[in-house]
């Protein structure tokens, strides 16, 4: 277990100003919040995340030029990346756009934390707010499959 423990709050605090502070947000922006769970029970956290994502509608999207499995529900697209035994155990990416992007992300970020707490009451989460100009940094779009 790594010594570093995230200092961010367990639950992501809704932050509408994120849309305007550093990057100019508009309704077409890809708002991306990354959750990095830190845990002493990585196998259980991975399994809980897999079950949580499997409970959503499944599709395929192109991320960084590669087609990957995603889950979507309620105006949000989600996918996870395994850290292969390191800390954080995984990264979970929550994407949304439109007028309710920040509210949708907040709702699913809370649902994600509930799923994590069910298997590890001591879990910590580092929240990473990515730039809204992501289409210049990483290509993310639905392939419709």
N, CA, C and O atoms as a GROMACS GRO file, in nm:
protein
  580
    1UNK      N    1   0.084  -0.118   0.000
    1UNK     CA    2   0.000   0.000   0.000
    1UNK      C    3   0.088   0.124   0.000
    1UNK      O    4   0.177   0.137   0.084
    2UNK      N    5   0.064   0.212  -0.091
    2UNK     CA    6   0.140   0.336  -0.099
    2UNK      C    7   0.110   0.424   0.023
    2UNK      O    8   0.001   0.419   0.080
    3UNK      N    9   0.209   0.503   0.062
    3UNK     CA   10   0.191   0.590   0.178
    3UNK      C   11   0.104   0.711   0.146
    3UNK      O   12   0.035   0.762   0.234
    4UNK      N   13   0.106   0.756   0.022
    4UNK     CA   14   0.028   0.872  -0.016
    4UNK      C   15  -0.120   0.843  -0.002
    4UNK      O   16  -0.168   0.739  -0.047
    5UNK      N   17  -0.191   0.933   0.060
    5UNK     CA   18  -0.337   0.923   0.069
    5UNK      C   19  -0.392   1.057   0.020
    5UNK      O   20  -0.350   1.162   0.068
    6UNK      N   21  -0.484   1.055  -0.072
    6UNK     CA   22  -0.538   1.180  -0.125
    6UNK      C   23  -0.596   1.267  -0.015
    6UNK      O   24  -0.657   1.219   0.081
    7UNK      N   25  -0.577   1.397  -0.030
    7UNK     CA   26  -0.631   1.491   0.068
    7UNK      C   27  -0.763   1.551   0.022
    7UNK      O   28  -0.825   1.628   0.095
    8UNK      N   29  -0.804   1.516  -0.098
    8UNK     CA   30  -0.931   1.569  -0.147
    8UNK      C   31  -1.045   1.504  -0.069
    8UNK      O   32  -1.029   1.395  -0.014
    9UNK      N   33  -1.161   1.570  -0.065
    9UNK     CA   34  -1.275   1.511   0.006
    9UNK      C   35  -1.318   1.380  -0.059
    9UNK      O   36  -1.300   1.360  -0.179
   10UNK      N   37  -1.374   1.291   0.022
   10UNK     CA   38  -1.418   1.162  -0.031
   10UNK      C   39  -1.520   1.182  -0.142
   10UNK      O   40  -1.512   1.117  -0.246
   11UNK      N   41  -1.616   1.270  -0.119
   11UNK     CA   42  -1.717   1.299  -0.221
   11UNK      C   43  -1.677   1.426  -0.294
   11UNK      O   44  -1.638   1.526  -0.233
   12UNK      N   45  -1.688   1.421  -0.428
   12UNK     CA   46  -1.652   1.537  -0.507
   12UNK      C   47  -1.749   1.652  -0.480
   12UNK      O   48  -1.870   1.634  -0.495
   13UNK      N   49  -1.697   1.769  -0.439
   13UNK     CA   50  -1.787   1.882  -0.417
   13UNK      C   51  -1.826   1.946  -0.550
   13UNK      O   52  -1.739   1.982  -0.630
   14UNK      N   53  -1.955   1.959  -0.574
   14UNK     CA   54  -2.004   2.019  -0.698
   14UNK      C   55  -1.940   2.156  -0.716
   14UNK      O   56  -1.943   2.239  -0.626
   15UNK      N   57  -1.881   2.178  -0.834
   15UNK     CA   58  -1.803   2.299  -0.858
   15UNK      C   59  -1.840   2.359  -0.994
   15UNK      O   60  -1.776   2.329  -1.095
   16UNK      N   61  -1.942   2.442  -0.996
   16UNK     CA   62  -1.983   2.506  -1.121
   16UNK      C   63  -1.874   2.600  -1.174
   16UNK      O   64  -1.862   2.619  -1.295
   17UNK      N   65  -1.796   2.658  -1.085
   17UNK     CA   66  -1.693   2.753  -1.130
   17UNK      C   67  -1.581   2.684  -1.208
   17UNK      O   68  -1.504   2.750  -1.278
   18UNK      N   69  -1.572   2.551  -1.196
   18UNK     CA   70  -1.474   2.476  -1.275
   18UNK      C   71  -1.496   2.504  -1.423
   18UNK      O   72  -1.402   2.499  -1.502
   19UNK      N   73  -1.618   2.533  -1.461
   19UNK     CA   74  -1.650   2.561  -1.601
   19UNK      C   75  -1.594   2.691  -1.652
   19UNK      O   76  -1.589   2.713  -1.773
   20UNK      N   77  -1.551   2.778  -1.562
   20UNK     CA   78  -1.509   2.911  -1.607
   20UNK      C   79  -1.374   2.955  -1.553
   20UNK      O   80  -1.317   3.052  -1.604
   21UNK      N   81  -1.322   2.887  -1.454
   21UNK     CA   82  -1.200   2.932  -1.389
   21UNK      C   83  -1.079   2.929  -1.482
   21UNK      O   84  -1.013   3.031  -1.501
   22UNK      N   85  -1.049   2.812  -1.539
   22UNK     CA   86  -0.928   2.798  -1.621
   22UNK      C   87  -0.960   2.774  -1.768
   22UNK      O   88  -0.884   2.814  -1.856
   23UNK      N   89  -1.070   2.707  -1.793
   23UNK     CA   90  -1.104   2.670  -1.931
   23UNK      C   91  -1.246   2.716  -1.958
   23UNK      O   92  -1.335   2.694  -1.875
   24UNK      N   93  -1.267   2.777  -2.067
   24UNK     CA   94  -1.400   2.827  -2.102
   24UNK      C   95  -1.491   2.711  -2.140
   24UNK      O   96  -1.471   2.646  -2.242
   25UNK      N   97  -1.590   2.684  -2.057
   25UNK     CA   98  -1.685   2.576  -2.078
   25UNK      C   99  -1.801   2.626  -2.164
   25UNK      O  100  -1.842   2.741  -2.153
   26UNK      N  101  -1.853   2.538  -2.248
   26UNK     CA  102  -1.981   2.563  -2.315
   26UNK      C  103  -2.056   2.430  -2.322
   26UNK      O  104  -2.001   2.327  -2.282
   27UNK      N  105  -2.179   2.431  -2.370
   27UNK     CA  106  -2.261   2.309  -2.366
   27UNK      C  107  -2.206   2.196  -2.453
   27UNK      O  108  -2.250   2.082  -2.439
   28UNK      N  109  -2.112   2.225  -2.542
   28UNK     CA  110  -2.053   2.121  -2.627
   28UNK      C  111  -1.922   2.067  -2.569
   28UNK      O  112  -1.865   1.973  -2.623
   29UNK      N  113  -1.876   2.125  -2.460
   29UNK     CA  114  -1.750   2.082  -2.398
   29UNK      C  115  -1.765   1.943  -2.338
   29UNK      O  116  -1.871   1.906  -2.288
   30UNK      N  117  -1.657   1.866  -2.345
   30UNK     CA  118  -1.650   1.736  -2.278
   30UNK      C  119  -1.601   1.761  -2.137
   30UNK      O  120  -1.481   1.781  -2.116
   31UNK      N  121  -1.691   1.760  -2.041
   31UNK     CA  122  -1.653   1.779  -1.901
   31UNK      C  123  -1.610   1.642  -1.850
   31UNK      O  124  -1.687   1.547  -1.854
   32UNK      N  125  -1.486   1.633  -1.802
   32UNK     CA  126  -1.431   1.504  -1.759
   32UNK      C  127  -1.378   1.514  -1.618
   32UNK      O  128  -1.288   1.593  -1.589
   33UNK      N  129  -1.434   1.432  -1.530
   33UNK     CA  130  -1.386   1.418  -1.394
   33UNK      C  131  -1.329   1.277  -1.380
   33UNK      O  132  -1.394   1.179  -1.416
   34UNK      N  133  -1.208   1.270  -1.330
   34UNK     CA  134  -1.142   1.140  -1.308
   34UNK      C  135  -1.141   1.110  -1.158
   34UNK      O  136  -1.102   1.194  -1.078
   35UNK      N  137  -1.183   0.990  -1.123
   35UNK     CA  138  -1.180   0.943  -0.985
   35UNK      C  139  -1.068   0.840  -0.972
   35UNK      O  140  -1.062   0.745  -1.049
   36UNK      N  141  -0.981   0.861  -0.874
   36UNK     CA  142  -0.871   0.767  -0.848
   36UNK      C  143  -0.886   0.712  -0.707
   36UNK      O  144  -0.844   0.777  -0.611
   37UNK      N  145  -0.946   0.593  -0.692
   37UNK     CA  146  -0.963   0.536  -0.558
   37UNK      C  147  -0.832   0.478  -0.504
   37UNK      O  148  -0.762   0.406  -0.573
   38UNK      N  149  -0.802   0.512  -0.379
   38UNK     CA  150  -0.687   0.459  -0.307
   38UNK      C  151  -0.741   0.367  -0.199
   38UNK      O  152  -0.826   0.408  -0.119
   39UNK      N  153  -0.692   0.244  -0.197
   39UNK     CA  154  -0.752   0.144  -0.110
   39UNK      C  155  -0.650   0.040  -0.066
   39UNK      O  156  -0.548   0.019  -0.132
   40UNK      N  157  -0.679  -0.024   0.044
   40UNK     CA  158  -0.599  -0.140   0.088
   40UNK      C  159  -0.662  -0.269   0.037
   40UNK      O  160  -0.610  -0.378   0.062
   41UNK      N  161  -0.774  -0.256  -0.035
   41UNK     CA  162  -0.846  -0.372  -0.088
   41UNK      C  163  -0.869  -0.356  -0.238
   41UNK      O  164  -0.983  -0.348  -0.282
   42UNK      N  165  -0.761  -0.349  -0.316
   42UNK     CA  166  -0.777  -0.320  -0.459
   42UNK      C  167  -0.857  -0.424  -0.536
   42UNK      O  168  -0.932  -0.388  -0.628
   43UNK      N  169  -0.846  -0.552  -0.503
   43UNK     CA  170  -0.922  -0.654  -0.577
   43UNK      C  171  -1.072  -0.635  -0.558
   43UNK      O  172  -1.149  -0.645  -0.653
   44UNK      N  173  -1.113  -0.608  -0.433
   44UNK     CA  174  -1.255  -0.586  -0.406
   44UNK      C  175  -1.305  -0.458  -0.473
   44UNK      O  176  -1.417  -0.455  -0.524
   45UNK      N  177  -1.223  -0.353  -0.474
   45UNK     CA  178  -1.261  -0.227  -0.538
   45UNK      C  179  -1.276  -0.247  -0.689
   45UNK      O  180  -1.372  -0.198  -0.749
   46UNK      N  181  -1.182  -0.318  -0.750
   46UNK     CA  182  -1.192  -0.346  -0.894
   46UNK      C  183  -1.321  -0.422  -0.927
   46UNK      O  184  -1.391  -0.390  -1.022
   47UNK      N  185  -1.350  -0.523  -0.846
   47UNK     CA  186  -1.472  -0.603  -0.869
   47UNK      C  187  -1.597  -0.518  -0.850
   47UNK      O  188  -1.691  -0.529  -0.929
   48UNK      N  189  -1.600  -0.434  -0.748
   48UNK     CA  190  -1.716  -0.347  -0.724
   48UNK      C  191  -1.735  -0.248  -0.838
   48UNK      O  192  -1.848  -0.222  -0.880
   49UNK      N  193  -1.626  -0.194  -0.889
   49UNK     CA  194  -1.636  -0.101  -1.002
   49UNK      C  195  -1.686  -0.171  -1.127
   49UNK      O  196  -1.765  -0.115  -1.203
   50UNK      N  197  -1.640  -0.294  -1.148
   50UNK     CA  198  -1.686  -0.370  -1.265
   50UNK      C  199  -1.837  -0.395  -1.257
   50UNK      O  200  -1.908  -0.381  -1.356
   51UNK      N  201  -1.885  -0.431  -1.139
   51UNK     CA  202  -2.029  -0.455  -1.120
   51UNK      C  203  -2.106  -0.324  -1.138
   51UNK      O  204  -2.211  -0.323  -1.202
   52UNK      N  205  -2.055  -0.215  -1.081
   52UNK     CA  206  -2.122  -0.085  -1.091
   52UNK      C  207  -2.135  -0.042  -1.238
   52UNK      O  208  -2.242   0.001  -1.281
   53UNK      N  209  -2.026  -0.054  -1.313
   53UNK     CA  210  -2.030  -0.015  -1.454
   53UNK      C  211  -2.117  -0.111  -1.536
   53UNK      O  212  -2.184  -0.068  -1.629
   54UNK      N  213  -2.115  -0.240  -1.502
   54UNK     CA  214  -2.195  -0.338  -1.576
   54UNK      C  215  -2.345  -0.313  -1.561
   54UNK      O  216  -2.424  -0.357  -1.644
   55UNK      N  217  -2.384  -0.245  -1.455
   55UNK     CA  218  -2.524  -0.213  -1.434
   55UNK      C  219  -2.577  -0.100  -1.520
   55UNK      O  220  -2.695  -0.067  -1.514
   56UNK      N  221  -2.489  -0.041  -1.601
   56UNK     CA  222  -2.527   0.068  -1.692
   56UNK      C  223  -2.540   0.013  -1.834
   56UNK      O  224  -2.500  -0.100  -1.860
   57UNK      N  225  -2.593   0.093  -1.925
   57UNK     CA  226  -2.601   0.054  -2.066
   57UNK      C  227  -2.460   0.049  -2.122
   57UNK      O  228  -2.380   0.140  -2.099
   58UNK      N  229  -2.428  -0.056  -2.196
   58UNK     CA  230  -2.293  -0.076  -2.249
   58UNK      C  231  -2.285  -0.032  -2.394
   58UNK      O  232  -2.380  -0.046  -2.471
   59UNK      N  233  -2.169   0.021  -2.432
   59UNK     CA  234  -2.144   0.064  -2.570
   59UNK      C  235  -1.994   0.062  -2.594
   59UNK      O  236  -1.916   0.014  -2.511
   60UNK      N  237  -1.955   0.114  -2.709
   60UNK     CA  238  -1.814   0.126  -2.746
   60UNK      C  239  -1.791   0.271  -2.786
   60UNK      O  240  -1.875   0.332  -2.852
   61UNK      N  241  -1.676   0.326  -2.745
   61UNK     CA  242  -1.640   0.463  -2.783
   61UNK      C  243  -1.493   0.466  -2.820
   61UNK      O  244  -1.416   0.379  -2.780
   62UNK      N  245  -1.456   0.566  -2.896
   62UNK     CA  246  -1.316   0.584  -2.933
   62UNK      C  247  -1.254   0.682  -2.834
   62UNK      O  248  -1.297   0.797  -2.823
   63UNK      N  249  -1.152   0.636  -2.762
   63UNK     CA  250  -1.079   0.718  -2.665
   63UNK      C  251  -0.931   0.708  -2.700
   63UNK      O  252  -0.876   0.598  -2.709
   64UNK      N  253  -0.868   0.821  -2.720
   64UNK     CA  254  -0.727   0.824  -2.759
   64UNK      C  255  -0.701   0.739  -2.883
   64UNK      O  256  -0.598   0.673  -2.893
   65UNK      N  257  -0.795   0.742  -2.976
   65UNK     CA  258  -0.777   0.670  -3.102
   65UNK      C  259  -0.801   0.521  -3.093
   65UNK      O  260  -0.780   0.450  -3.192
   66UNK      N  261  -0.844   0.472  -2.978
   66UNK     CA  262  -0.865   0.329  -2.958
   66UNK      C  263  -1.008   0.304  -2.913
   66UNK      O  264  -1.059   0.376  -2.827
   67UNK      N  265  -1.074   0.204  -2.969
   67UNK     CA  266  -1.210   0.171  -2.928
   67UNK      C  267  -1.207   0.095  -2.796
   67UNK      O  268  -1.136  -0.004  -2.781
   68UNK      N  269  -1.286   0.144  -2.700
   68UNK     CA  270  -1.293   0.081  -2.568
   68UNK      C  271  -1.439   0.064  -2.528
   68UNK      O  272  -1.528   0.128  -2.582
   69UNK      N  273  -1.461  -0.024  -2.432
   69UNK     CA  274  -1.595  -0.043  -2.376
   69UNK      C  275  -1.625   0.072  -2.281
   69UNK      O  276  -1.542   0.110  -2.198
   70UNK      N  277  -1.745   0.128  -2.294
   70UNK     CA  278  -1.790   0.232  -2.203
   70UNK      C  279  -1.928   0.194  -2.149
   70UNK      O  280  -1.995   0.105  -2.202
   71UNK      N  281  -1.966   0.261  -2.044
   71UNK     CA  282  -2.102   0.250  -1.990
   71UNK      C  283  -2.163   0.388  -1.995
   71UNK      O  284  -2.093   0.488  -1.978
   72UNK      N  285  -2.292   0.394  -2.018
   72UNK     CA  286  -2.357   0.525  -2.014
   72UNK      C  287  -2.493   0.516  -1.950
   72UNK      O  288  -2.559   0.412  -1.951
   73UNK      N  289  -2.533   0.630  -1.893
   73UNK     CA  290  -2.661   0.638  -1.825
   73UNK      C  291  -2.683   0.783  -1.786
   73UNK      O  292  -2.589   0.851  -1.744
   74UNK      N  293  -2.804   0.831  -1.799
   74UNK     CA  294  -2.840   0.962  -1.747
   74UNK      C  295  -2.752   1.077  -1.792
   74UNK      O  296  -2.720   1.164  -1.711
   75UNK      N  297  -2.713   1.081  -1.917
   75UNK     CA  298  -2.634   1.192  -1.967
   75UNK      C  299  -2.486   1.185  -1.934
   75UNK      O  300  -2.416   1.286  -1.942
   76UNK      N  301  -2.439   1.068  -1.898
   76UNK     CA  302  -2.297   1.056  -1.864
   76UNK      C  303  -2.239   0.929  -1.926
   76UNK      O  304  -2.307   0.827  -1.936
   77UNK      N  305  -2.113   0.938  -1.968
   77UNK     CA  306  -2.039   0.823  -2.020
   77UNK      C  307  -1.927   0.792  -1.921
   77UNK      O  308  -1.863   0.883  -1.868
   78UNK      N  309  -1.904   0.663  -1.896
   78UNK     CA  310  -1.806   0.622  -1.796
   78UNK      C  311  -1.720   0.509  -1.848
   78UNK      O  312  -1.767   0.424  -1.923
   79UNK      N  313  -1.596   0.508  -1.807
   79UNK     CA  314  -1.510   0.394  -1.833
   79UNK      C  315  -1.402   0.392  -1.727
   79UNK      O  316  -1.373   0.493  -1.663
   80UNK      N  317  -1.342   0.276  -1.709
   80UNK     CA  318  -1.239   0.259  -1.606
   80UNK      C  319  -1.112   0.206  -1.669
   80UNK      O  320  -1.114   0.138  -1.771
   81UNK      N  321  -1.002   0.239  -1.605
   81UNK     CA  322  -0.870   0.194  -1.648
   81UNK      C  323  -0.801   0.132  -1.527
   81UNK      O  324  -0.784   0.199  -1.425
   82UNK      N  325  -0.762   0.007  -1.538
   82UNK     CA  326  -0.695  -0.063  -1.430
   82UNK      C  327  -0.550  -0.016  -1.422
   82UNK      O  328  -0.483  -0.003  -1.524
   83UNK      N  329  -0.503   0.008  -1.301
   83UNK     CA  330  -0.364   0.052  -1.279
   83UNK      C  331  -0.267  -0.065  -1.262
   83UNK      O  332  -0.151  -0.044  -1.229
   84UNK      N  333  -0.316  -0.186  -1.283
   84UNK     CA  334  -0.231  -0.306  -1.280
   84UNK      C  335  -0.150  -0.320  -1.151
   84UNK      O  336  -0.028  -0.332  -1.154
   85UNK      N  337  -0.220  -0.317  -1.039
   85UNK     CA  338  -0.156  -0.346  -0.912
   85UNK      C  339  -0.098  -0.227  -0.839
   85UNK      O  340  -0.055  -0.240  -0.725
   86UNK      N  341  -0.096  -0.110  -0.901
   86UNK     CA  342  -0.042   0.008  -0.835
   86UNK      C  343  -0.149   0.083  -0.758
   86UNK      O  344  -0.262   0.038  -0.744
   87UNK      N  345  -0.109   0.199  -0.709
   87UNK     CA  346  -0.204   0.289  -0.643
   87UNK      C  347  -0.204   0.418  -0.721
   87UNK      O  348  -0.097   0.468  -0.755
   88UNK      N  349  -0.317   0.474  -0.752
   88UNK     CA  350  -0.449   0.425  -0.717
   88UNK      C  351  -0.480   0.295  -0.789
   88UNK      O  352  -0.418   0.262  -0.890
   89UNK      N  353  -0.577   0.220  -0.738
   89UNK     CA  354  -0.611   0.090  -0.795
   89UNK      C  355  -0.662   0.103  -0.938
   89UNK      O  356  -0.630   0.020  -1.023
   90UNK      N  357  -0.739   0.207  -0.964
   90UNK     CA  358  -0.798   0.229  -1.096
   90UNK      C  359  -0.818   0.378  -1.116
   90UNK      O  360  -0.807   0.457  -1.022
   91UNK      N  361  -0.847   0.413  -1.238
   91UNK     CA  362  -0.899   0.546  -1.268
   91UNK      C  363  -1.036   0.525  -1.330
   91UNK      O  364  -1.052   0.442  -1.420
   92UNK      N  365  -1.134   0.598  -1.283
   92UNK     CA  366  -1.269   0.593  -1.339
   92UNK      C  367  -1.296   0.730  -1.399
   92UNK      O  368  -1.284   0.832  -1.332
   93UNK      N  369  -1.333   0.731  -1.527
   93UNK     CA  370  -1.354   0.855  -1.600
   93UNK      C  371  -1.503   0.879  -1.618
   93UNK      O  372  -1.575   0.794  -1.670
   94UNK      N  373  -1.549   0.996  -1.574
   94UNK     CA  374  -1.688   1.036  -1.585
   94UNK      C  375  -1.695   1.153  -1.682
   94UNK      O  376  -1.646   1.262  -1.652
   95UNK      N  377  -1.756   1.132  -1.799
   95UNK     CA  378  -1.769   1.234  -1.904
   95UNK      C  379  -1.913   1.280  -1.913
   95UNK      O  380  -2.005   1.199  -1.901
   96UNK      N  381  -1.934   1.409  -1.933
   96UNK     CA  382  -2.067   1.459  -1.962
   96UNK      C  383  -2.055   1.589  -2.041
   96UNK      O  384  -1.948   1.650  -2.046
   97UNK      N  385  -2.164   1.630  -2.101
   97UNK     CA  386  -2.169   1.759  -2.171
   97UNK      C  387  -2.312   1.810  -2.164
   97UNK      O  388  -2.402   1.741  -2.119
   98UNK      N  389  -2.331   1.932  -2.210
   98UNK     CA  390  -2.464   1.990  -2.207
   98UNK      C  391  -2.488   2.074  -2.084
   98UNK      O  392  -2.400   2.092  -2.000
   99UNK      N  393  -2.609   2.126  -2.074
   99UNK     CA  394  -2.644   2.218  -1.966
   99UNK      C  395  -2.633   2.156  -1.827
   99UNK      O  396  -2.601   2.226  -1.731
  100UNK      N  397  -2.658   2.028  -1.815
  100UNK     CA  398  -2.656   1.961  -1.685
  100UNK      C  399  -2.530   1.879  -1.662
  100UNK      O  400  -2.530   1.788  -1.578
  101UNK      N  401  -2.423   1.908  -1.734
  101UNK     CA  402  -2.301   1.827  -1.726
  101UNK      C  403  -2.248   1.815  -1.584
  101UNK      O  404  -2.218   1.705  -1.538
  102UNK      N  405  -2.236   1.926  -1.514
  102UNK     CA  406  -2.178   1.924  -1.380
  102UNK      C  407  -2.269   1.853  -1.280
  102UNK      O  408  -2.221   1.781  -1.193
  103UNK      N  409  -2.401   1.872  -1.294
  103UNK     CA  410  -2.496   1.803  -1.206
  103UNK      C  411  -2.493   1.652  -1.231
  103UNK      O  412  -2.499   1.574  -1.136
  104UNK      N  413  -2.485   1.612  -1.357
  104UNK     CA  414  -2.478   1.469  -1.390
  104UNK      C  415  -2.353   1.407  -1.332
  104UNK      O  416  -2.357   1.298  -1.275
  105UNK      N  417  -2.240   1.476  -1.348
  105UNK     CA  418  -2.115   1.423  -1.294
  105UNK      C  419  -2.122   1.412  -1.143
  105UNK      O  420  -2.076   1.313  -1.086
  106UNK      N  421  -2.177   1.512  -1.076
  106UNK     CA  422  -2.190   1.507  -0.930
  106UNK      C  423  -2.273   1.387  -0.888
  106UNK      O  424  -2.235   1.314  -0.796
  107UNK      N  425  -2.387   1.366  -0.954
  107UNK     CA  426  -2.475   1.253  -0.919
  107UNK      C  427  -2.400   1.120  -0.930
  107UNK      O  428  -2.404   1.039  -0.838
  108UNK      N  429  -2.332   1.098  -1.042
  108UNK     CA  430  -2.265   0.970  -1.063
  108UNK      C  431  -2.136   0.959  -0.982
  108UNK      O  432  -2.095   0.848  -0.948
  109UNK      N  433  -2.072   1.069  -0.951
  109UNK     CA  434  -1.956   1.065  -0.861
  109UNK      C  435  -2.000   1.017  -0.723
  109UNK      O  436  -1.931   0.938  -0.660
  110UNK      N  437  -2.116   1.065  -0.676
  110UNK     CA  438  -2.168   1.018  -0.547
  110UNK      C  439  -2.206   0.870  -0.552
  110UNK      O  440  -2.180   0.797  -0.457
  111UNK      N  441  -2.266   0.827  -0.662
  111UNK     CA  442  -2.301   0.686  -0.678
  111UNK      C  443  -2.174   0.599  -0.679
  111UNK      O  444  -2.173   0.490  -0.621
  112UNK      N  445  -2.070   0.647  -0.743
  112UNK     CA  446  -1.942   0.577  -0.747
  112UNK      C  447  -1.885   0.562  -0.607
  112UNK      O  448  -1.842   0.453  -0.569
  113UNK      N  449  -1.884   0.669  -0.530
  113UNK     CA  450  -1.833   0.663  -0.393
  113UNK      C  451  -1.913   0.564  -0.310
  113UNK      O  452  -1.856   0.488  -0.232
  114UNK      N  453  -2.045   0.562  -0.325
  114UNK     CA  454  -2.127   0.465  -0.252
  114UNK      C  455  -2.086   0.321  -0.286
  114UNK      O  456  -2.079   0.236  -0.198
  115UNK      N  457  -2.059   0.295  -0.414
  115UNK     CA  458  -2.016   0.160  -0.456
  115UNK      C  459  -1.880   0.126  -0.395
  115UNK      O  460  -1.858   0.011  -0.356
  116UNK      N  461  -1.791   0.223  -0.386
  116UNK     CA  462  -1.659   0.200  -0.327
  116UNK      C  463  -1.669   0.176  -0.177
  116UNK      O  464  -1.605   0.085  -0.124
  117UNK      N  465  -1.749   0.256  -0.109
  117UNK     CA  466  -1.764   0.242   0.036
  117UNK      C  467  -1.826   0.109   0.076
  117UNK      O  468  -1.801   0.059   0.185
  118UNK      N  469  -1.906   0.052  -0.012
  118UNK     CA  470  -1.970  -0.077   0.017
  118UNK      C  471  -1.867  -0.188   0.033
  118UNK      O  472  -1.893  -0.286   0.103
  119UNK      N  473  -1.751  -0.175  -0.032
  119UNK     CA  474  -1.648  -0.280  -0.021
  119UNK      C  475  -1.528  -0.236   0.062
  119UNK      O  476  -1.453  -0.321   0.110
  120UNK      N  477  -1.508  -0.105   0.079
  120UNK     CA  478  -1.396  -0.056   0.159
  120UNK      C  479  -1.434   0.075   0.228
  120UNK      O  480  -1.426   0.181   0.167
  121UNK      N  481  -1.475   0.068   0.354
  121UNK     CA  482  -1.514   0.189   0.426
  121UNK      C  483  -1.400   0.288   0.446
  121UNK      O  484  -1.423   0.403   0.481
  122UNK      N  485  -1.276   0.244   0.424
  122UNK     CA  486  -1.160   0.331   0.441
  122UNK      C  487  -1.107   0.387   0.309
  122UNK      O  488  -1.003   0.452   0.307
  123UNK      N  489  -1.178   0.364   0.199
  123UNK     CA  490  -1.131   0.409   0.068
  123UNK      C  491  -1.117   0.561   0.066
  123UNK      O  492  -1.194   0.632   0.131
  124UNK      N  493  -1.020   0.609  -0.007
  124UNK     CA  494  -1.000   0.752  -0.032
  124UNK      C  495  -1.008   0.771  -0.183
  124UNK      O  496  -0.977   0.679  -0.259
  125UNK      N  497  -1.049   0.889  -0.226
  125UNK     CA  498  -1.060   0.916  -0.370
  125UNK      C  499  -0.992   1.048  -0.401
  125UNK      O  500  -1.018   1.150  -0.336
  126UNK      N  501  -0.906   1.045  -0.500
  126UNK     CA  502  -0.848   1.169  -0.553
  126UNK      C  503  -0.930   1.206  -0.676
  126UNK      O  504  -0.950   1.123  -0.764
  127UNK      N  505  -0.977   1.330  -0.681
  127UNK     CA  506  -1.058   1.379  -0.793
  127UNK      C  507  -0.972   1.467  -0.882
  127UNK      O  508  -0.907   1.560  -0.835
  128UNK      N  509  -0.971   1.437  -1.012
  128UNK     CA  510  -0.892   1.514  -1.109
  128UNK      C  511  -0.988   1.578  -1.209
  128UNK      O  512  -1.059   1.508  -1.281
  129UNK      N  513  -0.989   1.711  -1.212
  129UNK     CA  514  -1.074   1.785  -1.306
  129UNK      C  515  -0.992   1.812  -1.431
  129UNK      O  516  -0.895   1.888  -1.427
  130UNK      N  517  -1.030   1.751  -1.542
  130UNK     CA  518  -0.957   1.767  -1.667
  130UNK      C  519  -1.004   1.892  -1.742
  130UNK      O  520  -1.117   1.937  -1.722
  131UNK      N  521  -0.919   1.947  -1.828
  131UNK     CA  522  -0.958   2.065  -1.906
  131UNK      C  523  -1.077   2.036  -1.997
  131UNK      O  524  -1.092   1.924  -2.047
  132UNK      N  525  -1.161   2.136  -2.017
  132UNK     CA  526  -1.278   2.120  -2.103
  132UNK      C  527  -1.241   2.119  -2.250
  132UNK      O  528  -1.324   2.085  -2.334
  133UNK      N  529  -1.121   2.155  -2.283
  133UNK     CA  530  -1.076   2.154  -2.423
  133UNK      C  531  -1.020   2.017  -2.460
  133UNK      O  532  -0.930   2.007  -2.544
  134UNK      N  533  -1.071   1.912  -2.397
  134UNK     CA  534  -1.021   1.777  -2.416
  134UNK      C  535  -1.014   1.733  -2.560
  134UNK      O  536  -0.930   1.651  -2.596
  135UNK      N  537  -1.102   1.785  -2.646
  135UNK     CA  538  -1.098   1.741  -2.785
  135UNK      C  539  -0.965   1.777  -2.849
  135UNK      O  540  -0.930   1.723  -2.955
  136UNK      N  541  -0.889   1.867  -2.788
  136UNK     CA  542  -0.754   1.896  -2.837
  136UNK      C  543  -0.652   1.802  -2.774
  136UNK      O  544  -0.542   1.785  -2.828
  137UNK      N  545  -0.686   1.742  -2.661
  137UNK     CA  546  -0.590   1.661  -2.587
  137UNK      C  547  -0.610   1.511  -2.605
  137UNK      O  548  -0.515   1.437  -2.625
  138UNK      N  549  -0.736   1.468  -2.598
  138UNK     CA  550  -0.768   1.326  -2.612
  138UNK      C  551  -0.900   1.318  -2.686
  138UNK      O  552  -0.997   1.384  -2.648
  139UNK      N  553  -0.905   1.238  -2.789
  139UNK     CA  554  -1.029   1.225  -2.865
  139UNK      C  555  -1.122   1.128  -2.794
  139UNK      O  556  -1.084   1.014  -2.766
  140UNK      N  557  -1.242   1.173  -2.765
  140UNK     CA  558  -1.342   1.087  -2.703
  140UNK      C  559  -1.473   1.107  -2.775
  140UNK      O  560  -1.529   1.217  -2.774
  141UNK      N  561  -1.524   1.002  -2.838
  141UNK     CA  562  -1.655   1.013  -2.903
  141UNK      C  563  -1.718   0.874  -2.911
  141UNK      O  564  -1.649   0.772  -2.915
  142UNK      N  565  -1.849   0.873  -2.915
  142UNK     CA  566  -1.925   0.749  -2.922
  142UNK      C  567  -1.917   0.694  -3.064
  142UNK      O  568  -1.930   0.769  -3.160
  143UNK      N  569  -1.895   0.564  -3.077
  143UNK     CA  570  -1.890   0.503  -3.210
  143UNK      C  571  -2.023   0.441  -3.248
  143UNK      O  572  -2.039   0.390  -3.359
  144UNK      N  573  -2.120   0.445  -3.157
  144UNK     CA  574  -2.255   0.400  -3.188
  144UNK      C  575  -2.276   0.250  -3.192
  144UNK      O  576  -2.377   0.204  -3.246
  145UNK      N  577  -2.184   0.173  -3.138
  145UNK     CA  578  -2.202   0.028  -3.137
  145UNK      C  579  -2.265  -0.018  -3.010
  145UNK      O  580  -2.288  -0.138  -2.993
   0.00000   0.00000   0.00000
